[in-house]
Amino acid sequence: MTAESDSFQSDGGGYGPEPPRPTGLLDMLSVAAVVVDAAGRIVFWTPQAEDLFGYTSEEALGTYAARLFIQPEHLPAVAKLFAEVLETGRSWAGAFPVRHKDGSTRLTEFRNMRLLDDLGDVYALGIAADHSLLQRVETDLALCERLINQSPIGIALLDPDLHYLLVNPALERIDATPAEDHIGRRLRETLPLPDIDTIESALRQVLTTGTPLLDQYHVGRPPADPEHEHAWSLSFYRLEDPGGRTLGAAISFVDVTERHRAAAEADRARRRLALVADASTRVGTTLEVEQTARELAEIAAPELADVVAVDVLDSALACRRTRKPDNGPELFRALALKAAYPSVALRAADPPGDLAAYEGDRLVTLCVHTARPVLVRHVGEHDLPRIARDAEATSLLARAGVHSYLAVPLIAHGEVLGALDLKRTRNPAPFDEDDVVLASELASRAAVAIDNARWFQSVRNTALTLQRSLLPDHPPHHTGLELASRYQPAQATSEVGGDWYDVLPLTEDKTALVVGDVMGNGIDAAATMGRLRTATCAYADLDLEPGAVLQHLDKITCDLEHYIVTCLYAVYDPGTGLCHMANAGHMPPALARPGRPPELLELPTGAPLGVGGVPFETTTVELGPGDLLVLYTDGLVETRHHPIDDRLNVLLGFLDEPSRPLEETCDLLLYGLRHPDDHDDVALLVARVR
């Protein structure tokens, strides 16, 4: 093809191939591919080509391309360009009018290039897309770029690990950091916000759930004006491509400083309201129920009360459905206890961790039954028995000088979880309605964090139990191999993932070694892992080559909604000493041989399972006595702060003694490579040839 009009022009970028675009954009453009042999006959025809040109593969294959969709007046130019591409190997790109099957002429964007096969035969590859659709997408992208750059609202785009990808000029002005200095850095390195942990936690929640968080109020001192507080309304969104794959997150910053200053001026006399802002950063910093309760107690004492207790209903803590409130007793578990100074009132309270049953006439029970605060401004002798757990505690509270009492319910999503119990002894002022409002605000914030933590712990425990139940027991004896394995879940701040390993006995004393990783976390990922492990066992029994096993697993994974899986499948034959391996997007196995430096085996990486339609190659490696093969998931080596090549070199450094006991090798790898704040689980399988 050659240009004959203004629209039929080279893209000006030379003849080299353009960098690949994201898959989502390719899908949106429905890019077609056509391969023509040296005689001009069509030999390959993609489904997208049928959509673009109207001809089915049966109609197109074997047909001369020029006769099929080139207008007669353009044939000489096309023939000249076709010959030039095949002879010189130079690519060509531009727009050209093409005849559609329905007889219409459509302007199509082309990129043509020469192909050579292993026999030296020459072909021409044509990549095509609808010109008007391409222009519309380019226009939309340009419009989005202008809107972002000219917006008065600060905008930041982050990758899934919360590193900056892009910021607009408005955000540059907010944190006084040039756009180029943001890229690759984390939020906490540039944002002047004291509750940056809360922001990062909210962003991770948005990345996990996909539910936006809007109008999150945050206050800080920007570098451009460090003497004064500024306020912003932050909104968090998850970014996805058209296929639903998570690309990262976006944050918008709306400056609401004037509104904040007006409110602060009106409330300046209410010093205790600063407690609410303090609680927003100090309460709920972790997904641990006990820690959140302690944070609430430490916030409330001594600013709000002299003695603070946080008690949660045992049924709520166990995530059991609470019964309809009545006048009966309630079983509480004490989670936190804090006093502003040493006091005998501490001895009257239930120690953290203890269970205590309170009758229906107790004020704390009344608080959870009615889901309303209970205020006793001036505590008299007849009130103390309704506050204390027993007669001894009543006496201790009297000795401590308790003169005012307040209990407010911990309510999250309409469910009463427990109560915040407040007493004043040295502070002479009785609790009033302002204290009720403040205490209720603190309790409300803490209740949400406690609710999140209790459900997180419940779901994580369930997922971990499911994960461990699906993994195999310690591998039995296998001919020619000595084996050891480990599974280590993610740390407490992350959910359990879908990593697994397996050792499968095959016919003729062969053994299959499998390590895989379901990209995701929680119960769904663990359940998906179990399904794939079962399927792997079934296909292994068929004695297929590793590449064929992965091909079958790929088909199964394609049917699992929203899941991508990496997997390494190896079969060792002790009779021949050969190990056959195939890789589906997984980390390369490590091999340590006696007397030789450890190395990473160079296997064709392959696409992850679930991509669909990609073949998997089988590679054969000869193993000798004493050779050590290490299979692992990415959680062992990947971190957010180190290049993967450096981490793989560290892994190889731990394999300098292949004769080391395998259990010791497993422990050495886990403790040497894992960090306490790692956010991914690890499956590790080590095999040594006997």
HUSUL-V508160 format. One record per residue. N is the residue number from 1. PSI is psi in radians with two decimals (* if undefined). OMEGA is omega in whole degrees, 0 to 359 (999 if undefined). D_CENTER is the distance of its C-alpha to the mean C-alpha in Angstrom with 1 decimal. Layout:
((N:PSI:OMEGA:D_CENTER) (N:PSI:OMEGA:D_CENTER))
//
This chain:
((1:2.57:178:46.6) (2:2.66:187:47.9) (3:2.41:176:47.7) (4:0.01:179:50.5) (5:3.04:181:49.3) (6:-0.54:181:47.3) (7:-0.20:185:44.2) (8:1.22:187:44.6) (9:2.67:173:43.5) (10:2.68:181:41.6) (11:0.00:175:38.3) (12:0.04:183:39.8) (13:0.37:182:37.1) (14:-2.91:184:39.3) (15:0.04:178:39.1) (16:2.77:181:36.0) (17:2.52:176:32.9) (18:2.70:174:30.4) (19:2.53:181:26.8) (20:2.48:177:24.6) (21:2.87:179:22.9) (22:2.60:182:19.4) (23:-0.70:181:19.6) (24:-0.71:179:19.1) (25:-0.66:177:22.1) (26:-0.73:178:24.1) (27:-0.68:180:23.7) (28:-0.66:181:24.8) (29:-0.23:182:27.8) (30:1.04:184:28.6) (31:2.25:180:29.8) (32:2.68:177:32.7) (33:2.35:179:34.0) (34:2.33:177:37.6) (35:2.29:182:39.4) (36:2.39:179:43.2) (37:-3.12:186:45.6) (38:-0.39:179:48.3) (39:-0.08:179:50.7) (40:0.14:179:48.4) (41:2.48:180:47.5) (42:2.20:181:44.0) (43:-0.31:175:42.5) (44:2.45:187:38.8) (45:1.96:183:37.6) (46:2.78:176:34.1) (47:-0.56:178:33.4) (48:-0.53:177:32.4) (49:-0.65:177:35.8) (50:-0.73:178:37.4) (51:-0.66:185:35.6) (52:-0.74:187:36.7) (53:-0.27:176:40.3) (54:-0.22:183:41.1) (55:2.39:175:42.4) (56:2.90:179:41.2) (57:-0.62:178:40.7) (58:-0.62:179:44.0) (59:-0.54:188:45.7) (60:-0.75:187:44.2) (61:2.31:181:44.1) (62:-0.16:180:47.4) (63:2.59:176:48.5) (64:2.19:186:49.3) (65:-0.72:184:46.6) (66:-0.71:180:49.1) (67:-0.44:185:51.2) (68:-0.84:186:48.3) (69:0.41:175:46.7) (70:2.27:177:48.7) (71:2.55:184:51.6) (72:-0.68:184:54.9) (73:-0.29:180:55.4) (74:-0.08:186:52.3) (75:-0.78:180:53.1) (76:-0.75:181:54.9) (77:-0.71:180:52.1) (78:-0.76:180:49.5) (79:-0.70:180:51.6) (80:-0.80:180:52.0) (81:-0.72:180:48.3) (82:-0.79:180:47.5) (83:-0.69:181:50.1) (84:-0.74:180:48.8) (85:-0.78:182:45.2) (86:-0.62:183:46.4) (87:-0.77:186:49.0) (88:-0.42:184:47.1) (89:0.08:179:43.5) (90:2.41:179:42.6) (91:2.80:175:39.9) (92:2.47:179:40.7) (93:2.48:178:38.6) (94:-3.09:179:39.9) (95:2.46:184:40.7) (96:2.45:178:43.4) (97:2.23:184:45.1) (98:2.50:178:44.6) (99:2.11:178:46.6) (100:2.82:180:44.6) (101:-0.57:182:45.9) (102:0.05:177:47.0) (103:-0.24:181:49.3) (104:2.79:177:47.5) (105:2.23:184:46.6) (106:2.37:179:43.0) (107:2.17:187:41.8) (108:2.40:177:39.1) (109:2.17:184:37.0) (110:2.68:163:37.5) (111:2.07:185:36.5) (112:2.50:179:38.9) (113:2.80:181:38.9) (114:2.51:175:40.8) (115:2.52:174:39.6) (116:2.34:175:41.3) (117:-3.11:185:41.0) (118:-0.15:177:42.0) (119:-0.02:181:45.6) (120:0.05:179:46.0) (121:2.54:186:46.1) (122:2.39:177:45.1) (123:2.87:175:43.0) (124:2.23:178:41.7) (125:2.23:176:38.1) (126:2.15:176:37.7) (127:2.21:190:34.3) (128:2.63:175:34.9) (129:2.74:179:33.4) (130:2.21:186:35.2) (131:-0.75:182:36.5) (132:-0.68:178:36.3) (133:-0.73:178:32.7) (134:-0.76:179:31.8) (135:-0.69:181:33.8) (136:-0.73:178:32.2) (137:-0.74:179:28.6) (138:-0.67:178:29.9) (139:-0.75:179:31.5) (140:-0.72:180:28.4) (141:-0.73:179:26.4) (142:-0.71:180:29.4) (143:-0.75:178:29.7) (144:-0.71:180:26.0) (145:-0.73:180:26.6) (146:-0.71:180:29.8) (147:-0.74:181:28.4) (148:-0.77:184:25.6) (149:-0.55:184:28.1) (150:-0.09:183:30.8) (151:2.42:174:28.9) (152:-0.15:179:30.0) (153:2.29:177:26.6) (154:2.33:182:24.2) (155:2.34:176:21.2) (156:2.41:174:18.3) (157:2.30:184:15.6) (158:2.63:174:12.6) (159:3.05:183:10.2) (160:-0.34:177:6.4) (161:0.21:176:7.8) (162:0.64:170:10.2) (163:2.53:181:13.2) (164:2.36:169:15.9) (165:-0.60:184:16.6) (166:2.48:171:19.4) (167:2.68:179:21.5) (168:2.94:183:24.7) (169:-0.59:181:28.1) (170:-0.68:179:27.9) (171:-0.56:174:24.9) (172:-0.71:180:27.0) (173:-0.53:181:29.7) (174:-0.85:183:27.7) (175:0.15:174:26.5) (176:0.66:179:29.4) (177:2.22:179:27.3) (178:2.64:183:27.9) (179:-0.75:184:25.3) (180:-0.41:179:25.4) (181:-0.18:176:24.8) (182:-0.67:193:21.5) (183:2.22:179:19.9) (184:-0.20:180:17.6) (185:2.89:179:18.0) (186:2.86:182:15.8) (187:-0.81:187:16.6) (188:-0.25:180:18.6) (189:-0.25:182:20.8) (190:-0.52:186:22.3) (191:2.28:181:21.9) (192:0.77:185:24.9) (193:2.28:182:23.3) (194:-0.42:182:24.0) (195:0.78:182:21.1) (196:-0.51:177:18.4) (197:-0.70:178:16.5) (198:-0.70:180:16.6) (199:-0.82:180:15.4) (200:-0.68:177:12.4) (201:-0.73:178:11.7) (202:-0.69:179:12.4) (203:-0.71:178:10.1) (204:-0.61:176:7.0) (205:-0.74:179:8.8) (206:-0.73:179:9.5) (207:-0.60:182:6.1) (208:-0.80:187:5.7) (209:-0.46:185:9.4) (210:-0.01:180:10.6) (211:2.11:181:13.6) (212:2.63:170:15.0) (213:2.10:188:16.5) (214:2.57:171:19.9) (215:0.90:175:22.7) (216:2.10:189:21.2) (217:2.22:182:24.2) (218:2.48:184:24.0) (219:2.46:178:27.0) (220:3.10:179:27.6) (221:1.86:182:30.2) (222:2.64:178:29.5) (223:-0.51:180:31.0) (224:-0.37:181:33.3) (225:1.21:187:34.8) (226:-0.22:183:34.2) (227:-0.26:185:37.1) (228:2.61:176:35.8) (229:2.45:173:32.9) (230:2.77:182:31.0) (231:2.52:178:28.7) (232:2.59:170:26.0) (233:2.04:183:24.3) (234:2.42:174:20.6) (235:2.43:185:18.6) (236:2.36:179:14.9) (237:2.57:172:13.8) (238:2.40:178:10.9) (239:2.28:180:12.3) (240:2.62:173:12.7) (241:3.01:182:15.3) (242:-0.39:179:18.1) (243:0.02:179:16.7) (244:0.05:179:13.7) (245:2.33:182:11.2) (246:2.16:179:8.5) (247:-0.48:183:10.3) (248:-2.60:182:9.1) (249:2.76:176:10.8) (250:2.52:176:14.5) (251:2.34:172:16.7) (252:2.40:181:20.4) (253:2.02:175:22.9) (254:2.14:181:26.2) (255:2.01:178:29.0) (256:0.60:185:30.6) (257:-0.74:182:32.6) (258:-0.73:178:35.9) (259:-0.71:180:34.9) (260:-0.77:182:33.5) (261:-0.64:177:36.7) (262:-0.74:179:38.9) (263:-0.68:180:37.2) (264:-0.64:179:37.4) (265:-0.71:181:41.0) (266:-0.52:185:41.8) (267:0.24:185:40.1) (268:-0.59:182:41.2) (269:-0.31:182:43.6) (270:1.33:185:41.0) (271:-0.58:185:39.7) (272:-0.31:179:37.9) (273:-0.29:174:35.4) (274:-0.37:178:33.8) (275:-0.58:180:32.6) (276:-0.80:178:30.2) (277:-0.67:178:28.6) (278:-0.71:181:28.5) (279:-0.54:182:26.9) (280:-0.40:179:24.0) (281:-0.43:186:23.0) (282:-0.35:180:24.3) (283:2.24:180:23.6) (284:0.51:180:20.2) (285:-0.30:179:18.8) (286:2.92:175:17.3) (287:0.87:178:16.3) (288:2.17:185:19.7) (289:-0.85:184:22.5) (290:-0.71:180:25.4) (291:-0.72:178:24.0) (292:-0.73:178:23.5) (293:-0.73:178:27.0) (294:-0.69:178:28.4) (295:-0.71:178:26.9) (296:-0.77:180:28.6) (297:-0.70:181:31.9) (298:-0.52:177:31.9) (299:-0.74:187:31.5) (300:-0.42:180:34.3) (301:2.23:8:36.8) (302:0.06:187:39.1) (303:-0.64:185:38.4) (304:-0.59:183:38.6) (305:2.81:178:40.3) (306:-0.56:178:42.0) (307:2.21:184:40.6) (308:2.36:175:37.1) (309:2.49:176:35.7) (310:2.03:182:32.5) (311:2.34:182:33.1) (312:2.46:176:30.7) (313:2.32:182:32.1) (314:-0.61:179:31.6) (315:-0.65:179:30.8) (316:-0.68:180:28.0) (317:-0.55:179:26.5) (318:0.08:180:26.7) (319:0.59:174:25.0) (320:2.56:179:28.2) (321:2.19:181:29.6) (322:2.50:179:32.1) (323:2.91:178:35.6) (324:2.28:182:37.6) (325:2.48:174:39.0) (326:-2.80:181:42.6) (327:0.13:183:45.1) (328:3.14:180:44.3) (329:2.84:177:42.8) (330:2.54:179:39.1) (331:2.03:182:37.4) (332:2.58:169:35.4) (333:2.15:178:33.3) (334:2.23:182:33.8) (335:-0.56:183:30.6) (336:2.60:178:31.9) (337:2.25:184:35.4) (338:2.35:176:36.3) (339:2.53:180:39.8) (340:-0.35:181:40.8) (341:2.85:179:43.6) (342:2.33:183:45.1) (343:2.54:177:46.5) (344:-0.22:178:48.0) (345:-0.44:178:45.8) (346:-0.60:180:43.0) (347:-0.34:180:45.1) (348:-0.21:183:45.4) (349:2.79:177:41.7) (350:2.24:179:39.6) (351:2.54:178:37.9) (352:2.30:181:34.0) (353:-0.34:182:33.0) (354:2.64:172:36.3) (355:2.44:179:36.8) (356:2.35:177:39.6) (357:2.18:179:41.2) (358:2.28:181:42.6) (359:2.90:184:45.2) (360:-0.35:181:45.1) (361:-0.08:178:47.5) (362:2.57:185:45.3) (363:-0.62:179:43.8) (364:-0.60:177:40.2) (365:-0.73:177:40.6) (366:-0.66:180:42.1) (367:-0.83:182:39.2) (368:-0.49:179:36.5) (369:-0.70:182:39.0) (370:-0.26:184:39.6) (371:0.56:180:36.2) (372:2.69:177:38.2) (373:2.60:174:39.1) (374:2.05:185:42.2) (375:2.21:171:44.3) (376:1.72:185:47.5) (377:-0.85:183:48.8) (378:1.91:183:51.7) (379:2.18:175:51.4) (380:-3.14:182:54.7) (381:-0.57:181:55.9) (382:-0.24:180:55.3) (383:-0.58:186:51.6) (384:-0.72:178:50.7) (385:-0.40:178:51.0) (386:-0.19:178:48.4) (387:-0.75:185:46.0) (388:2.81:181:46.5) (389:-0.47:180:45.7) (390:-3.08:184:49.2) (391:-0.69:179:52.6) (392:-0.77:179:51.9) (393:-0.60:178:48.8) (394:-0.76:179:51.0) (395:-0.72:180:53.4) (396:-0.71:179:50.8) (397:-0.66:177:49.4) (398:-0.75:178:52.9) (399:-0.62:180:53.6) (400:-0.29:179:50.4) (401:0.57:178:51.7) (402:2.09:183:49.0) (403:-0.16:178:50.4) (404:2.51:188:47.5) (405:2.48:177:44.6) (406:2.29:173:41.5) (407:2.26:178:38.9) (408:2.49:183:36.0) (409:2.60:171:33.6) (410:1.88:185:29.9) (411:2.25:176:28.7) (412:2.18:179:25.2) (413:0.68:176:24.9) (414:0.01:181:28.6) (415:2.30:178:28.6) (416:2.11:182:30.7) (417:-0.49:184:28.9) (418:-2.59:184:31.7) (419:2.61:170:33.7) (420:2.06:188:34.0) (421:2.11:187:37.5) (422:2.39:178:39.4) (423:2.53:175:42.9) (424:2.33:178:45.2) (425:-1.11:180:47.9) (426:-0.64:177:48.8) (427:2.03:187:47.5) (428:-0.31:183:50.6) (429:2.34:176:49.0) (430:2.72:174:48.2) (431:2.47:177:44.9) (432:-3.01:183:45.2) (433:-0.58:176:43.4) (434:-0.66:177:41.4) (435:-0.64:178:40.2) (436:-0.77:180:39.2) (437:-0.81:182:37.1) (438:-0.80:180:35.5) (439:-0.69:179:34.9) (440:-0.64:178:33.5) (441:-0.78:178:31.0) (442:-0.77:181:29.9) (443:-0.66:180:29.7) (444:-0.79:179:27.7) (445:-0.77:181:25.0) (446:-0.64:181:25.0) (447:-0.70:179:25.1) (448:-0.77:179:21.8) (449:-0.72:178:20.1) (450:-0.72:179:22.0) (451:-0.80:178:21.1) (452:-0.75:184:17.4) (453:-0.75:183:18.0) (454:-0.69:178:20.3) (455:-0.64:177:18.2) (456:-0.82:181:15.1) (457:-0.67:180:17.6) (458:-0.82:181:19.2) (459:-0.72:181:16.2) (460:-0.74:178:15.0) (461:-0.69:178:18.6) (462:-0.80:181:19.0) (463:-0.71:180:16.1) (464:-0.72:178:17.3) (465:-0.77:178:20.8) (466:-0.77:181:20.0) (467:-0.86:182:18.2) (468:-0.59:180:21.2) (469:-0.44:182:23.7) (470:-0.33:180:22.5) (471:2.66:181:22.8) (472:2.81:172:26.3) (473:-3.11:177:28.8) (474:2.29:185:30.1) (475:2.36:177:31.3) (476:-3.11:179:35.0) (477:2.35:177:37.5) (478:2.37:184:37.2) (479:2.19:174:40.1) (480:-0.03:184:39.8) (481:2.52:168:36.5) (482:2.28:192:35.5) (483:2.60:171:31.9) (484:2.67:184:29.5) (485:2.81:176:25.8) (486:2.56:164:23.1) (487:2.20:179:19.9) (488:2.06:181:18.1) (489:2.92:176:15.2) (490:2.87:182:12.5) (491:3.07:189:14.0) (492:-0.40:181:14.8) (493:0.04:179:12.2) (494:2.80:179:9.3) (495:2.79:177:9.6) (496:2.45:182:11.5) (497:-2.77:184:10.3) (498:0.56:178:12.7) (499:2.54:177:14.6) (500:2.84:173:18.3) (501:2.84:178:21.7) (502:2.62:175:25.1) (503:2.05:189:28.8) (504:2.15:176:31.0) (505:2.37:180:34.8) (506:3.12:179:36.4) (507:2.77:177:40.0) (508:0.61:176:42.4) (509:0.24:177:40.6) (510:2.76:181:37.5) (511:2.33:175:34.1) (512:2.30:177:30.7) (513:2.22:185:27.7) (514:2.36:170:24.2) (515:2.32:182:20.8) (516:2.91:183:17.6) (517:1.98:172:13.9) (518:2.14:183:12.2) (519:1.77:182:8.9) (520:-3.04:179:7.1) (521:2.98:179:8.0) (522:-2.94:185:10.9) (523:-0.71:182:14.3) (524:-0.78:180:13.7) (525:-0.71:179:12.2) (526:-0.71:179:15.0) (527:-0.71:177:17.5) (528:-0.71:177:16.7) (529:-0.75:180:17.1) (530:-0.69:179:20.4) (531:-0.76:181:21.6) (532:-0.64:179:21.0) (533:-0.71:178:22.7) (534:-0.76:179:25.6) (535:-0.68:179:25.9) (536:-0.74:178:25.9) (537:-0.71:181:28.7) (538:-0.80:181:30.7) (539:-0.54:178:30.6) (540:-0.62:180:31.4) (541:-0.33:180:34.5) (542:-0.05:178:35.7) (543:0.78:178:36.1) (544:2.80:173:34.3) (545:2.64:181:33.4) (546:-0.70:179:29.8) (547:-0.67:179:29.2) (548:-0.66:177:30.6) (549:-0.80:179:28.4) (550:-0.59:178:25.2) (551:-0.76:178:26.8) (552:-0.72:179:27.2) (553:-0.58:178:23.7) (554:-0.73:179:22.4) (555:-0.70:179:24.5) (556:-0.76:182:23.2) (557:-0.58:178:19.5) (558:-0.48:180:20.5) (559:-0.15:178:21.6) (560:2.08:189:18.4) (561:2.24:172:16.7) (562:0.41:181:13.3) (563:2.36:172:12.9) (564:2.41:186:13.2) (565:2.38:170:14.5) (566:2.60:184:16.0) (567:2.48:172:19.2) (568:2.17:183:22.3) (569:2.17:182:25.5) (570:2.54:177:28.7) (571:2.10:179:32.2) (572:2.30:179:34.8) (573:1.86:182:38.5) (574:-0.36:179:40.7) (575:-0.62:182:43.8) (576:-0.26:184:43.0) (577:0.25:182:40.5) (578:2.51:176:38.2) (579:2.08:181:34.4) (580:2.26:186:33.0) (581:2.63:171:29.3) (582:2.52:187:26.9) (583:2.32:176:23.4) (584:1.35:176:20.7) (585:0.32:187:18.3) (586:2.93:176:18.0) (587:2.53:182:18.8) (588:2.47:177:22.6) (589:2.70:177:24.7) (590:2.51:181:26.9) (591:2.19:177:30.6) (592:2.14:180:33.1) (593:2.48:178:36.8) (594:2.29:177:39.6) (595:0.05:180:41.3) (596:2.64:180:38.7) (597:2.52:177:35.6) (598:2.70:181:32.3) (599:2.80:172:30.5) (600:2.24:181:27.5) (601:2.29:181:28.7) (602:1.64:177:28.5) (603:2.61:171:27.4) (604:2.13:188:26.7) (605:-0.75:181:22.9) (606:2.89:178:22.8) (607:2.66:176:20.2) (608:2.72:174:17.4) (609:2.41:182:18.6) (610:-0.28:175:18.1) (611:-0.76:175:19.1) (612:2.35:172:22.7) (613:0.18:181:26.1) (614:2.20:180:25.5) (615:2.73:179:28.0) (616:2.29:183:27.2) (617:2.52:176:29.8) (618:2.25:180:31.2) (619:2.46:182:32.2) (620:2.30:178:34.8) (621:2.35:178:35.1) (622:2.22:180:38.2) (623:2.41:179:37.6) (624:3.00:180:40.5) (625:2.33:179:41.3) (626:-0.17:179:39.1) (627:2.41:183:36.3) (628:2.15:180:32.9) (629:2.22:183:29.9) (630:2.08:176:26.4) (631:2.43:189:23.4) (632:2.88:174:19.9) (633:2.91:189:16.2) (634:-0.37:179:14.1) (635:-0.32:180:13.0) (636:-0.56:189:16.7) (637:-0.43:184:17.0) (638:2.35:173:13.9) (639:3.02:180:13.5) (640:-0.10:190:12.5) (641:-0.06:184:16.3) (642:2.48:175:18.3) (643:2.50:184:19.1) (644:-0.59:179:18.4) (645:-0.69:179:22.2) (646:-0.71:181:23.1) (647:-0.66:178:20.9) (648:-0.62:176:22.4) (649:-0.65:176:25.8) (650:-0.73:177:25.2) (651:-0.84:180:24.5) (652:-0.58:179:27.7) (653:-0.49:179:29.5) (654:-0.10:182:29.0) (655:0.46:184:30.6) (656:-0.26:179:33.9) (657:1.53:182:35.8) (658:-0.38:183:35.3) (659:-0.07:179:37.9) (660:2.49:178:35.9) (661:2.44:187:35.4) (662:-0.69:179:32.3) (663:-0.69:178:31.1) (664:-0.66:177:31.6) (665:-0.76:179:29.7) (666:-0.82:180:26.6) (667:-0.71:181:26.9) (668:-0.75:180:27.5) (669:-0.76:182:24.4) (670:-0.87:184:22.1) (671:-0.44:180:23.7) (672:-0.48:185:24.3) (673:-0.49:183:20.9) (674:2.58:178:18.5) (675:2.60:182:17.9) (676:-0.50:182:17.8) (677:0.33:178:14.6) (678:2.46:188:12.7) (679:0.50:179:9.1) (680:2.61:178:9.6) (681:2.97:187:12.6) (682:2.31:167:15.6) (683:2.31:185:18.3) (684:2.28:179:21.5) (685:2.14:183:24.7) (686:2.27:180:27.9) (687:2.38:177:31.1) (688:2.37:180:34.5) (689:2.24:181:37.4) (690:*:999:40.4))
//
